[in-house]
Amino acid sequence: MYPVSDRFLARLSESHTVATKVQLFLTDGQVIDLEHTGGSVSVDRSNAIRRTCSVTVADPALIPRTPSDQLATYGARLRVSRGIDYGDGSQPELVPLGVFRLDSVDGDVNDGPATLQGKGLEAVVIDDKFTEPYKATGTVVGAVTALIQRSIPTADVISTIVDTPIGSRTFDVEADPWAGAQEIAAAAGAEVYCNADGVFVIAALPDLLTATPVWAVEATDGGAYISANRGMTSDQVHNGVLARGENTADNVPPISYLAVDDDPNSPTYWGGPYGRRPKFVSSSAYTTLTACTQAANAELAKAKAPNASGDISSLPNPALETGDVLRVMHEDGTRELHQVASFQVPLDLGGDFPISTISAKEDA
């Protein structure tokens, strides 16, 4: 969860004044604070572009009409925040919701409103497809950083993992650099994403069984809980991942590792009633048993997670991040731990705040 004060978390469940801020950074250097009437930011860990935004403004003057308007708009960025105005004369406590590439502006040119649509900065890397073969070498952090800064030279990239050597990996013309970055990060059991500050992060997904819950959603007086659903599905759920690596260019022989759900109490136990449903991943970057092991385990954590899911509706908390672990207490007093998969933050007062979660489990 994005760092916020204890006062902020306590006020979320109380009556409070919502504060929002939207800034438009044009390519000519102008920074405009947008007077907006609504909108939202969607965050979904399953998407290559984790954050997207839609902002509604009353003024139709932002709709590009001339080549100079288009020049200023194409490549522009949005920075969106939401927080709390405590009403005591202090500055509102704002939480960033993302930095976005402005992708479209449309609306009634006479009366408005205008709608601005933006995508997270991953979109810049995705769209910058290779126009010639590209070779990644070195370590996970170095290779992923190079792929990102190839498209965004000023990008900040931080890592919270133990760096891992990789074998050389050549990407063909038209290949997706962002998919390549994810593939390489898997060699260290990690993923790559752009966070709410517009910083690229290389990190492992928190383990639901060991991570400390960051927020309590409780069906009590003064709690943030509104409603919840829970379900299970076997669609695209795998209980084993075979990671394979072979690199003839580096003269590395084939190597592989099979990670399986070995928990006898798990509904997706390998060899249990669920059967065996393996998934396969491979890369020439995986040249050691350690790399194959980490890639297989990281993919397995994602592949088996949706066997239990929950959809929680609560009061809005803009500080949440995907991967955060929540402690949920239902109306009947039962408790569960849920890991955040996706949510949508409104830019107006809004009401319900739907949170989709994965790996819901009983909290003993």
MARMARTOR-234425 format. One record per residue (C-alpha): residue number from 1; x, y, z. Coordinates in Angstrom, 3 decimals, decimal comma, padded with zeros to 6 digits, always signed. Layout:
+-----+----------+----------+----------+
:   i :        x :        y :        z :
+-----+----------+----------+----------+
: NUM :        X :        Y :        Z :
...
+-----+----------+----------+----------+
END
This chain:
+-----+----------+----------+----------+
:   i :        x :        y :        z :
+-----+----------+----------+----------+
:   1 : +000,000 : +000,000 : +000,000 :
:   2 : +001,192 : +003,506 : -000,757 :
:   3 : +002,555 : +005,111 : +002,447 :
:   4 : -000,127 : +007,214 : +004,139 :
:   5 : -000,675 : +008,523 : +007,658 :
:   6 : -002,646 : +006,681 : +010,338 :
:   7 : -004,979 : +009,674 : +010,260 :
:   8 : -005,668 : +009,012 : +006,576 :
:   9 : -006,628 : +005,352 : +007,096 :
:  10 : -008,826 : +006,171 : +010,079 :
:  11 : -010,651 : +008,936 : +008,192 :
:  12 : -011,480 : +006,658 : +005,227 :
:  13 : -014,291 : +005,030 : +007,193 :
:  14 : -015,585 : +008,362 : +008,497 :
:  15 : -017,354 : +011,235 : +006,801 :
:  16 : -014,705 : +013,236 : +004,971 :
:  17 : -014,104 : +015,611 : +002,085 :
:  18 : -012,532 : +013,968 : -000,970 :
:  19 : -009,669 : +015,868 : -002,601 :
:  20 : -008,565 : +015,100 : -006,160 :
:  21 : -005,937 : +016,560 : -008,464 :
:  22 : -005,315 : +016,065 : -012,180 :
:  23 : -002,303 : +017,629 : -013,882 :
:  24 : -001,748 : +017,698 : -017,636 :
:  25 : +001,887 : +017,855 : -018,779 :
:  26 : +001,981 : +019,071 : -022,391 :
:  27 : +004,935 : +018,434 : -024,678 :
:  28 : +005,661 : +022,167 : -024,923 :
:  29 : +006,490 : +022,258 : -021,214 :
:  30 : +003,178 : +023,616 : -019,931 :
:  31 : +001,698 : +022,066 : -016,799 :
:  32 : -002,046 : +022,569 : -016,418 :
:  33 : -004,090 : +021,811 : -013,309 :
:  34 : -007,300 : +020,469 : -014,810 :
:  35 : -010,644 : +021,436 : -013,356 :
:  36 : -012,406 : +018,091 : -013,661 :
:  37 : -015,918 : +016,884 : -012,960 :
:  38 : -015,315 : +013,158 : -012,690 :
:  39 : -013,458 : +010,152 : -013,930 :
:  40 : -011,707 : +007,113 : -012,549 :
:  41 : -008,441 : +005,177 : -012,436 :
:  42 : -008,525 : +001,425 : -013,059 :
:  43 : -005,758 : -000,819 : -011,729 :
:  44 : -005,491 : -004,461 : -012,822 :
:  45 : -002,484 : -006,679 : -012,189 :
:  46 : -003,493 : -009,118 : -014,941 :
:  47 : -003,133 : -006,471 : -017,660 :
:  48 : +000,161 : -005,654 : -019,354 :
:  49 : -000,710 : -001,985 : -018,804 :
:  50 : -001,553 : -002,056 : -015,131 :
:  51 : -003,126 : +001,420 : -014,769 :
:  52 : -005,509 : +003,314 : -017,055 :
:  53 : -007,470 : +006,507 : -016,459 :
:  54 : -010,461 : +008,428 : -017,714 :
:  55 : -010,903 : +012,090 : -016,745 :
:  56 : -013,913 : +014,276 : -017,529 :
:  57 : -013,441 : +018,047 : -017,848 :
:  58 : -016,142 : +020,594 : -018,566 :
:  59 : -013,992 : +022,860 : -020,763 :
:  60 : -013,994 : +021,743 : -024,433 :
:  61 : -010,937 : +023,933 : -025,146 :
:  62 : -008,725 : +020,927 : -024,444 :
:  63 : -010,006 : +019,121 : -027,539 :
:  64 : -007,222 : +019,466 : -030,180 :
:  65 : -008,364 : +021,317 : -033,296 :
:  66 : -005,183 : +022,519 : -035,000 :
:  67 : -001,821 : +020,914 : -035,818 :
:  68 : -000,200 : +022,920 : -033,022 :
:  69 : -002,804 : +021,626 : -030,564 :
:  70 : -002,101 : +018,083 : -031,702 :
:  71 : +001,650 : +018,610 : -031,393 :
:  72 : +001,217 : +019,699 : -027,785 :
:  73 : -001,180 : +016,859 : -027,018 :
:  74 : +000,506 : +013,887 : -028,685 :
:  75 : +002,913 : +012,550 : -026,078 :
:  76 : +001,390 : +014,570 : -023,228 :
:  77 : +001,028 : +012,977 : -019,802 :
:  78 : -001,487 : +013,041 : -016,977 :
:  79 : -000,759 : +012,762 : -013,271 :
:  80 : -003,796 : +011,842 : -011,163 :
:  81 : -004,189 : +011,869 : -007,367 :
:  82 : -006,934 : +011,394 : -004,807 :
:  83 : -006,925 : +011,946 : -001,077 :
:  84 : -008,545 : +013,640 : +001,883 :
:  85 : -009,072 : +017,293 : +002,748 :
:  86 : -009,131 : +017,350 : +006,547 :
:  87 : -010,778 : +020,769 : +006,622 :
:  88 : -008,434 : +022,120 : +009,312 :
:  89 : -006,371 : +024,443 : +007,151 :
:  90 : -003,688 : +021,840 : +006,440 :
:  91 : -002,808 : +020,728 : +002,935 :
:  92 : -004,917 : +017,816 : +001,660 :
:  93 : -003,204 : +014,443 : +001,971 :
:  94 : -003,077 : +013,228 : -001,630 :
:  95 : -002,166 : +009,749 : -002,875 :
:  96 : -000,879 : +009,328 : -006,442 :
:  97 : -003,015 : +007,093 : -008,631 :
:  98 : -000,704 : +006,991 : -011,630 :
:  99 : +001,204 : +008,754 : -014,383 :
: 100 : -000,401 : +008,207 : -017,771 :
: 101 : +000,344 : +008,779 : -021,420 :
: 102 : -002,533 : +010,815 : -022,819 :
: 103 : -003,976 : +008,691 : -025,611 :
: 104 : -007,240 : +010,381 : -026,567 :
: 105 : -009,293 : +013,533 : -026,064 :
: 106 : -012,848 : +013,764 : -027,345 :
: 107 : -016,132 : +015,510 : -026,677 :
: 108 : -018,536 : +018,159 : -027,906 :
: 109 : -016,359 : +020,989 : -029,276 :
: 110 : -018,951 : +023,626 : -028,392 :
: 111 : -020,467 : +022,636 : -025,085 :
: 112 : -018,202 : +019,922 : -023,714 :
: 113 : -017,550 : +017,985 : -021,655 :
: 114 : -014,262 : +016,526 : -022,868 :
: 115 : -013,047 : +013,074 : -021,890 :
: 116 : -009,338 : +012,369 : -021,566 :
: 117 : -008,161 : +008,752 : -021,713 :
: 118 : -004,708 : +007,709 : -020,546 :
: 119 : -002,597 : +004,568 : -020,267 :
: 120 : +000,210 : +003,712 : -017,852 :
: 121 : +003,784 : +004,227 : -019,044 :
: 122 : +004,105 : +000,532 : -019,876 :
: 123 : +002,268 : +001,529 : -023,076 :
: 124 : +005,311 : +003,504 : -024,239 :
: 125 : +007,490 : +000,389 : -024,026 :
: 126 : +004,858 : -001,883 : -025,570 :
: 127 : +004,364 : +000,363 : -028,593 :
: 128 : +008,108 : +000,675 : -029,218 :
: 129 : +008,369 : -002,700 : -030,986 :
: 130 : +011,793 : -003,840 : -032,149 :
: 131 : +012,672 : -002,739 : -035,665 :
: 132 : +015,831 : -004,831 : -035,652 :
: 133 : +016,980 : -007,843 : -033,638 :
: 134 : +017,714 : -006,934 : -030,010 :
: 135 : +020,018 : -008,876 : -027,678 :
: 136 : +019,530 : -008,812 : -023,904 :
: 137 : +022,426 : -009,973 : -021,721 :
: 138 : +023,889 : -009,598 : -018,242 :
: 139 : +021,552 : -009,745 : -015,269 :
: 140 : +017,812 : -009,515 : -014,744 :
: 141 : +017,886 : -005,979 : -013,353 :
: 142 : +020,340 : -004,700 : -015,954 :
: 143 : +018,522 : -006,270 : -018,907 :
: 144 : +015,047 : -005,164 : -017,785 :
: 145 : +016,286 : -001,630 : -017,081 :
: 146 : +017,869 : -001,454 : -020,542 :
: 147 : +014,628 : -002,568 : -022,201 :
: 148 : +012,628 : +000,106 : -020,385 :
: 149 : +015,133 : +002,922 : -020,857 :
: 150 : +015,457 : +002,046 : -024,534 :
: 151 : +011,951 : +003,515 : -024,883 :
: 152 : +011,966 : +005,994 : -021,965 :
: 153 : +015,576 : +007,138 : -021,380 :
: 154 : +014,614 : +009,133 : -018,271 :
: 155 : +012,618 : +006,316 : -016,670 :
: 156 : +013,328 : +005,504 : -013,037 :
: 157 : +013,676 : +001,765 : -012,416 :
: 158 : +013,933 : +000,332 : -008,904 :
: 159 : +014,433 : -003,275 : -007,864 :
: 160 : +013,610 : -005,101 : -004,634 :
: 161 : +014,928 : -008,496 : -005,757 :
: 162 : +018,226 : -010,347 : -005,569 :
: 163 : +019,702 : -009,849 : -009,029 :
: 164 : +020,204 : -012,957 : -011,162 :
: 165 : +022,454 : -013,596 : -014,197 :
: 166 : +020,702 : -014,466 : -017,448 :
: 167 : +021,715 : -016,109 : -020,683 :
: 168 : +021,746 : -013,973 : -023,809 :
: 169 : +018,255 : -013,537 : -025,248 :
: 170 : +017,709 : -012,247 : -028,779 :
: 171 : +014,330 : -010,735 : -029,630 :
: 172 : +013,130 : -010,680 : -033,240 :
: 173 : +011,855 : -007,738 : -035,251 :
: 174 : +008,275 : -006,791 : -034,186 :
: 175 : +008,664 : -008,447 : -030,779 :
: 176 : +007,120 : -006,751 : -027,732 :
: 177 : +009,828 : -005,273 : -025,435 :
: 178 : +007,484 : -005,221 : -022,441 :
: 179 : +006,695 : -008,921 : -022,802 :
: 180 : +010,454 : -009,442 : -023,061 :
: 181 : +011,001 : -007,543 : -019,815 :
: 182 : +008,444 : -009,756 : -018,048 :
: 183 : +010,063 : -012,890 : -019,441 :
: 184 : +013,490 : -011,854 : -018,183 :
: 185 : +012,192 : -010,762 : -014,766 :
: 186 : +010,712 : -014,237 : -014,297 :
: 187 : +014,265 : -015,620 : -014,185 :
: 188 : +014,478 : -013,996 : -010,746 :
: 189 : +010,940 : -014,960 : -009,744 :
: 190 : +009,813 : -011,372 : -010,271 :
: 191 : +007,455 : -009,202 : -012,307 :
: 192 : +007,776 : -005,674 : -013,691 :
: 193 : +005,198 : -002,915 : -013,491 :
: 194 : +004,827 : +000,858 : -013,365 :
: 195 : +003,670 : +002,090 : -009,958 :
: 196 : +001,467 : +005,008 : -008,947 :
: 197 : +004,418 : +007,410 : -009,034 :
: 198 : +005,283 : +006,502 : -012,630 :
: 199 : +008,337 : +004,531 : -011,465 :
: 200 : +009,073 : +001,101 : -012,915 :
: 201 : +009,419 : -001,607 : -010,270 :
: 202 : +011,032 : -005,049 : -010,449 :
: 203 : +009,639 : -007,076 : -007,554 :
: 204 : +008,250 : -010,425 : -006,487 :
: 205 : +004,536 : -010,769 : -005,756 :
: 206 : +003,966 : -010,803 : -001,983 :
: 207 : +003,201 : -014,251 : -000,575 :
: 208 : -000,362 : -014,347 : +000,773 :
: 209 : +000,662 : -016,823 : +003,487 :
: 210 : +003,437 : -014,648 : +004,926 :
: 211 : +002,648 : -011,038 : +003,964 :
: 212 : +001,303 : -008,698 : +006,644 :
: 213 : -002,208 : -007,382 : +005,857 :
: 214 : -002,084 : -003,668 : +005,063 :
: 215 : -005,753 : -002,804 : +005,642 :
: 216 : -008,743 : -004,250 : +007,466 :
: 217 : -012,107 : -004,280 : +005,680 :
: 218 : -014,586 : -005,074 : +008,423 :
: 219 : -018,387 : -005,333 : +008,614 :
: 220 : -018,546 : -003,465 : +011,921 :
: 221 : -019,715 : -000,045 : +013,021 :
: 222 : -017,222 : +002,368 : +011,523 :
: 223 : -015,784 : -000,307 : +009,223 :
: 224 : -015,153 : +000,078 : +005,497 :
: 225 : -016,990 : -003,110 : +004,462 :
: 226 : -020,053 : -002,794 : +002,199 :
: 227 : -020,544 : -006,228 : +000,608 :
: 228 : -018,631 : -009,251 : -000,724 :
: 229 : -018,914 : -012,195 : -003,072 :
: 230 : -016,766 : -015,289 : -003,225 :
: 231 : -016,326 : -017,958 : -005,854 :
: 232 : -014,058 : -020,574 : -007,359 :
: 233 : -013,147 : -021,405 : -010,936 :
: 234 : -010,855 : -023,846 : -012,693 :
: 235 : -010,672 : -021,788 : -015,893 :
: 236 : -007,021 : -021,271 : -016,801 :
: 237 : -005,927 : -022,581 : -013,400 :
: 238 : -002,745 : -024,682 : -013,504 :
: 239 : -001,194 : -026,632 : -010,672 :
: 240 : +002,205 : -027,169 : -012,240 :
: 241 : +004,650 : -025,108 : -014,299 :
: 242 : +007,555 : -026,524 : -016,274 :
: 243 : +010,193 : -023,868 : -016,969 :
: 244 : +012,759 : -024,720 : -019,624 :
: 245 : +015,908 : -023,014 : -020,802 :
: 246 : +018,378 : -023,719 : -023,571 :
: 247 : +020,926 : -021,362 : -025,073 :
: 248 : +022,983 : -022,607 : -027,983 :
: 249 : +024,536 : -019,160 : -028,460 :
: 250 : +026,066 : -019,375 : -024,979 :
: 251 : +026,700 : -023,127 : -025,323 :
: 252 : +024,341 : -023,894 : -022,439 :
: 253 : +022,637 : -027,312 : -022,588 :
: 254 : +018,898 : -027,733 : -021,957 :
: 255 : +017,793 : -027,325 : -018,362 :
: 256 : +014,354 : -027,455 : -016,760 :
: 257 : +012,450 : -027,374 : -013,493 :
: 258 : +008,903 : -028,479 : -012,702 :
: 259 : +007,149 : -026,567 : -009,905 :
: 260 : +003,924 : -028,118 : -008,614 :
: 261 : +001,280 : -027,397 : -006,016 :
: 262 : +002,546 : -029,814 : -003,362 :
: 263 : +000,125 : -028,801 : -000,582 :
: 264 : -002,141 : -031,823 : +000,133 :
: 265 : -004,745 : -029,442 : +001,590 :
: 266 : -004,885 : -027,320 : -001,554 :
: 267 : -007,850 : -027,795 : -003,931 :
: 268 : -005,325 : -027,776 : -006,802 :
: 269 : -002,941 : -030,310 : -005,244 :
: 270 : -000,763 : -031,899 : -007,954 :
: 271 : -001,968 : -035,467 : -008,415 :
: 272 : -005,036 : -034,982 : -006,230 :
: 273 : -008,680 : -034,877 : -007,383 :
: 274 : -007,937 : -031,777 : -009,463 :
: 275 : -005,580 : -033,840 : -011,591 :
: 276 : -002,447 : -032,564 : -013,291 :
: 277 : -002,773 : -029,388 : -015,332 :
: 278 : +000,708 : -028,142 : -016,221 :
: 279 : +001,686 : -024,880 : -017,889 :
: 280 : +004,925 : -024,398 : -019,826 :
: 281 : +007,294 : -021,427 : -020,032 :
: 282 : +010,666 : -021,224 : -021,750 :
: 283 : +013,400 : -018,725 : -022,513 :
: 284 : +017,034 : -018,741 : -023,563 :
: 285 : +017,565 : -016,361 : -020,620 :
: 286 : +017,004 : -019,275 : -018,216 :
: 287 : +020,468 : -020,845 : -018,237 :
: 288 : +020,692 : -022,121 : -014,661 :
: 289 : +018,587 : -024,393 : -012,491 :
: 290 : +018,043 : -021,444 : -010,145 :
: 291 : +016,612 : -019,311 : -012,960 :
: 292 : +014,305 : -022,103 : -014,096 :
: 293 : +013,204 : -022,748 : -010,513 :
: 294 : +012,421 : -019,100 : -009,840 :
: 295 : +010,593 : -018,682 : -013,138 :
: 296 : +008,513 : -021,806 : -012,535 :
: 297 : +007,620 : -020,868 : -008,962 :
: 298 : +006,704 : -017,295 : -009,910 :
: 299 : +004,453 : -018,468 : -012,732 :
: 300 : +002,881 : -021,142 : -010,530 :
: 301 : +001,933 : -018,533 : -007,925 :
: 302 : -000,053 : -016,732 : -010,623 :
: 303 : -001,345 : -019,835 : -012,395 :
: 304 : -002,959 : -021,478 : -009,381 :
: 305 : -004,101 : -018,300 : -007,563 :
: 306 : -007,535 : -017,825 : -009,184 :
: 307 : -008,854 : -021,106 : -007,728 :
: 308 : -010,427 : -018,944 : -005,031 :
: 309 : -011,567 : -015,413 : -005,675 :
: 310 : -013,451 : -012,679 : -003,923 :
: 311 : -015,095 : -009,458 : -004,918 :
: 312 : -015,262 : -006,964 : -002,082 :
: 313 : -017,085 : -003,669 : -002,092 :
: 314 : -015,775 : -001,156 : +000,425 :
: 315 : -015,347 : +002,529 : +000,992 :
: 316 : -012,676 : +003,882 : -001,417 :
: 317 : -009,029 : +003,565 : -000,421 :
: 318 : -006,821 : +005,213 : -003,078 :
: 319 : -003,637 : +004,027 : -001,355 :
: 320 : -004,159 : +000,357 : -002,270 :
: 321 : -001,787 : -001,437 : -004,630 :
: 322 : -002,344 : -004,701 : -006,462 :
: 323 : -000,683 : -007,504 : -004,517 :
: 324 : -001,651 : -005,959 : -001,175 :
: 325 : -003,072 : -008,398 : +001,350 :
: 326 : -006,315 : -007,394 : +003,096 :
: 327 : -007,933 : -008,794 : +006,213 :
: 328 : -011,677 : -009,047 : +005,619 :
: 329 : -014,296 : -009,678 : +008,296 :
: 330 : -017,772 : -010,518 : +006,994 :
: 331 : -021,126 : -009,795 : +008,612 :
: 332 : -021,255 : -013,291 : +010,118 :
: 333 : -017,910 : -012,720 : +011,843 :
: 334 : -015,843 : -014,985 : +009,605 :
: 335 : -012,442 : -013,652 : +008,604 :
: 336 : -010,400 : -014,122 : +005,455 :
: 337 : -007,215 : -012,896 : +003,854 :
: 338 : -007,494 : -011,590 : +000,298 :
: 339 : -004,829 : -010,428 : -002,150 :
: 340 : -005,789 : -007,451 : -004,304 :
: 341 : -005,936 : -008,187 : -008,042 :
: 342 : -007,780 : -005,156 : -009,413 :
: 343 : -009,835 : -002,142 : -008,373 :
: 344 : -011,183 : +001,165 : -009,663 :
: 345 : -010,767 : +004,487 : -007,871 :
: 346 : -013,401 : +007,152 : -008,623 :
: 347 : -012,385 : +010,795 : -008,980 :
: 348 : -015,706 : +012,013 : -007,614 :
: 349 : -017,376 : +011,281 : -004,297 :
: 350 : -018,499 : +007,927 : -005,644 :
: 351 : -019,972 : +005,186 : -003,524 :
: 352 : -018,903 : +001,565 : -003,717 :
: 353 : -015,261 : +000,739 : -004,286 :
: 354 : -015,115 : -002,721 : -005,932 :
: 355 : -011,968 : -004,742 : -005,267 :
: 356 : -011,352 : -008,033 : -007,083 :
: 357 : -009,079 : -010,363 : -005,175 :
: 358 : -007,304 : -013,668 : -005,635 :
: 359 : -006,235 : -016,438 : -003,300 :
: 360 : -008,904 : -015,802 : -000,700 :
: 361 : -008,290 : -018,105 : +002,269 :
: 362 : -009,530 : -018,608 : +005,778 :
: 363 : -007,665 : -016,471 : +008,293 :
: 364 : -006,986 : -018,733 : +011,230 :
+-----+----------+----------+----------+
END
